[in-house]
Each structure stands twice: as structure tokens, then as C-alpha cells.
Amino acid sequence: MNVQDPDQAQARRRLTSKELSVWRSLMDTTTELRRLLTAQLQEVDVSPGDYAVMLALSEAEGRSLRSSELADTIDWQRSRLSHHLGRMGRRGLIRREECLTDNRGAIIAITEEGMASFRRASAPHLRAVKHYFADALSEQQLDELGGVLASVQTHLAALESHSIARPKSS
């Protein structure tokens, strides 16, 4: 019978120096990209949160979603979304409507003012994404990165479907 040394098994679960280096590079790069893209959006008086909400609503059928669907779409907690929607509502970017099928929920719709704000923000935002991100990569690198991200997403989905998304602590 081949009994593994617990220290050897634990060592295999630890990040290698290469894995850690690539992970840190990913974290540092995404942090810098977020900083640059946030600064660009703020030039047109839109926060990244505003943009995420307006993007989801602009893509939704009828330009509206139930608040719970919107929270799921942008992966926000409902309380965070509720506070943010209150601020967006006061600025006239969205409106809340009564949900006829569920009196606990609300329908969130983007207003014409919200659509105008979204359109004003989109062109410069997409130019910034191109400038800071896409222009740094060759066509081959874009393909490779797309494949890498798809692999990570597939891995995460598989872990989630097996309810083992969290690593065991030792």
C-alpha cells in the first residue's frame, strides 16, 4: 500500500513560484486597468457601477430587469445594488417600477437620460479599453488569452456545480 506523506500532499496543493508570479501579475494588471478605466469614466461623470448597471439594462429586453435579476447579472449583493440604484434614481438615470407579479420585487428601467449618459460614456470607454488593453496584445495573444479565460471559467463553473468552490483549509 502506497501511503503518501501528508507534507508532500500539502506541498502539491501550494502555489508554485511561477503560479504565484502569474497570479500577482494578473492582480496587478487588472487593478491598474480598473484604475485607468475608472478615471476615464469619471471624466464623463459615470462611475464603474453606473456603467455596469446601465450596460445590463441597455442589453435587457425592454431595457429593464427585476432588481434581483439585475443584481445577479452584474454580480452584486442586493443591498449594495439597492443603495446604488437609489443614487442613480436621484440623478434620473434609472427608475423603479412596481413589479406586477411580485410585490416584494421592483422592476428597474433605464431612463432616456440614463441611455443618453450611457451612450456618452460608451464611446470613450470603449476607446480606453482598446487603448489600454486590446492594443497591447497581438491577435494570437488575444486568442490565447480568450482560451485561458474560458478554461478558468469552465473550471470555476465545474467547481461551483459540485459545491467545492472553496479550497479545504489545512
C-alpha positions as CSV (number, residue, x, y, z in Angstrom):
1,M,0.0,0.0,0.0
2,N,1.4,3.4,-1.0
3,V,0.7,5.9,1.8
4,Q,1.5,9.5,0.8
5,D,3.4,11.7,3.2
6,P,0.9,14.5,4.3
7,D,3.7,17.1,3.9
8,Q,4.1,16.0,0.2
9,A,0.4,16.2,-0.4
10,Q,0.2,19.6,1.2
11,A,3.2,20.8,-0.9
12,R,1.4,19.9,-4.1
13,R,-1.7,22.0,-3.1
14,R,0.5,25.1,-2.6
15,L,1.1,27.6,-5.4
16,T,4.4,27.2,-7.2
17,S,6.5,30.3,-7.5
18,K,5.6,30.5,-11.2
19,E,1.8,30.2,-10.4
20,L,2.1,32.9,-7.7
21,S,4.1,35.2,-10.0
22,V,1.5,34.9,-12.8
23,W,-1.4,35.4,-10.3
24,R,0.2,38.5,-8.8
25,S,0.8,39.9,-12.4
26,L,-2.9,39.2,-13.2
27,M,-4.0,41.0,-10.0
28,D,-1.6,44.0,-10.5
29,T,-2.7,44.3,-14.2
30,T,-6.4,44.2,-13.5
31,T,-6.0,46.7,-10.7
32,E,-4.2,49.1,-13.0
33,L,-6.7,48.6,-15.8
34,R,-9.6,49.3,-13.4
35,R,-7.9,52.4,-12.1
36,L,-7.3,53.8,-15.7
37,L,-10.8,52.9,-16.9
38,T,-12.4,54.3,-13.7
39,A,-10.6,57.6,-14.3
40,Q,-11.8,57.7,-17.9
41,L,-15.4,57.0,-16.9
42,Q,-15.3,59.7,-14.2
43,E,-14.4,62.2,-17.0
44,V,-17.9,61.8,-18.3
45,D,-19.5,61.7,-14.8
46,V,-20.1,58.0,-14.7
47,S,-18.9,55.5,-12.1
48,P,-17.9,51.9,-13.0
49,G,-21.0,50.9,-11.0
50,D,-23.2,53.2,-13.0
51,Y,-21.8,51.8,-16.2
52,A,-22.3,48.2,-15.2
53,V,-26.0,48.9,-14.3
54,M,-26.6,50.9,-17.4
55,L,-24.9,48.3,-19.6
56,A,-27.0,45.5,-18.2
57,L,-30.2,47.5,-18.5
58,S,-29.4,48.6,-22.0
59,E,-28.9,45.0,-23.1
60,A,-32.1,43.7,-21.4
61,E,-35.3,43.2,-23.2
62,G,-37.4,46.4,-22.7
63,R,-34.3,48.0,-21.1
64,S,-35.5,46.8,-17.7
65,L,-34.9,44.0,-15.3
66,R,-36.2,42.9,-11.9
67,S,-33.9,44.1,-9.3
68,S,-32.9,40.6,-8.3
69,E,-32.1,39.7,-11.9
70,L,-30.0,42.9,-12.2
71,A,-28.1,42.0,-9.1
72,D,-27.4,38.6,-10.5
73,T,-26.4,40.0,-13.9
74,I,-23.8,42.3,-12.5
75,D,-22.9,40.0,-9.6
76,W,-23.7,42.4,-6.8
77,Q,-25.3,41.9,-3.4
78,R,-28.8,43.1,-3.4
79,S,-28.2,45.6,-0.6
80,R,-25.2,47.2,-2.5
81,L,-27.4,47.4,-5.6
82,S,-30.3,48.9,-3.7
83,H,-28.1,51.8,-2.4
84,H,-26.5,52.3,-5.8
85,L,-29.9,52.4,-7.6
86,G,-31.1,55.0,-5.1
87,R,-28.2,57.3,-6.1
88,M,-28.8,56.6,-9.8
89,G,-32.5,57.3,-9.4
90,R,-31.9,60.6,-7.7
91,R,-29.7,61.5,-10.8
92,G,-32.5,60.5,-13.1
93,L,-30.6,57.6,-14.7
94,I,-33.0,54.8,-13.7
95,R,-36.5,54.5,-12.4
96,R,-38.1,51.9,-10.2
97,E,-41.4,50.4,-11.3
98,E,-43.8,48.2,-9.4
99,C,-43.5,44.5,-10.3
100,L,-47.0,43.3,-11.0
101,T,-46.1,39.6,-10.5
102,D,-44.2,40.0,-7.2
103,N,-45.0,42.9,-4.8
104,R,-41.6,42.3,-3.0
105,G,-39.6,43.0,-6.1
106,A,-39.2,46.0,-8.3
107,I,-38.5,46.5,-12.0
108,I,-35.5,48.7,-12.7
109,A,-35.6,50.6,-16.0
110,I,-33.1,52.8,-17.6
111,T,-34.5,56.3,-18.4
112,E,-33.9,58.3,-21.6
113,E,-31.5,60.4,-19.5
114,G,-29.7,57.2,-18.4
115,M,-29.5,56.0,-22.0
116,A,-28.0,59.3,-23.1
117,S,-25.5,59.1,-20.3
118,F,-24.6,55.5,-21.2
119,R,-24.1,56.5,-24.9
120,R,-21.9,59.5,-23.9
121,A,-19.8,57.2,-21.7
122,S,-19.6,54.2,-24.1
123,A,-17.6,55.5,-27.0
124,P,-14.7,57.0,-24.8
125,H,-14.9,54.0,-22.5
126,L,-14.5,51.5,-25.4
127,R,-11.7,53.6,-26.9
128,A,-9.9,53.4,-23.5
129,V,-10.4,49.6,-23.3
130,K,-8.9,49.4,-26.8
131,H,-6.0,51.7,-25.9
132,Y,-5.1,50.2,-22.5
133,F,-5.9,46.6,-23.2
134,A,-6.5,45.4,-26.7
135,D,-3.7,47.5,-28.3
136,A,-1.2,45.8,-26.0
137,L,-2.0,42.3,-27.5
138,S,-1.4,40.7,-30.8
139,E,-4.3,38.7,-32.5
140,Q,-2.6,35.5,-31.3
141,Q,-2.3,36.7,-27.8
142,L,-6.0,37.8,-27.8
143,D,-6.9,34.2,-28.9
144,E,-4.7,32.7,-26.3
145,L,-6.0,34.9,-23.5
146,G,-9.6,34.1,-24.6
147,G,-8.8,30.4,-24.3
148,V,-7.1,30.9,-20.9
149,L,-10.1,32.8,-19.6
150,A,-12.5,30.2,-20.9
151,S,-10.5,27.5,-19.2
152,V,-10.7,29.3,-15.9
153,Q,-14.4,30.0,-16.3
154,T,-15.1,26.3,-17.1
155,H,-13.0,25.2,-14.1
156,L,-14.9,27.6,-11.8
157,A,-18.3,26.5,-13.2
158,A,-17.4,22.9,-12.6
159,L,-16.3,23.6,-9.0
160,E,-19.5,25.6,-8.4
161,S,-21.7,22.8,-9.8
162,H,-20.0,20.3,-7.4
163,S,-20.2,22.8,-4.5
164,I,-16.5,22.6,-4.0
165,A,-15.7,26.2,-4.9
166,R,-13.7,26.8,-1.7
167,P,-10.4,25.0,-1.1
168,K,-10.2,23.0,2.0
169,S,-8.2,24.6,4.8
170,S,-5.4,22.7,6.3
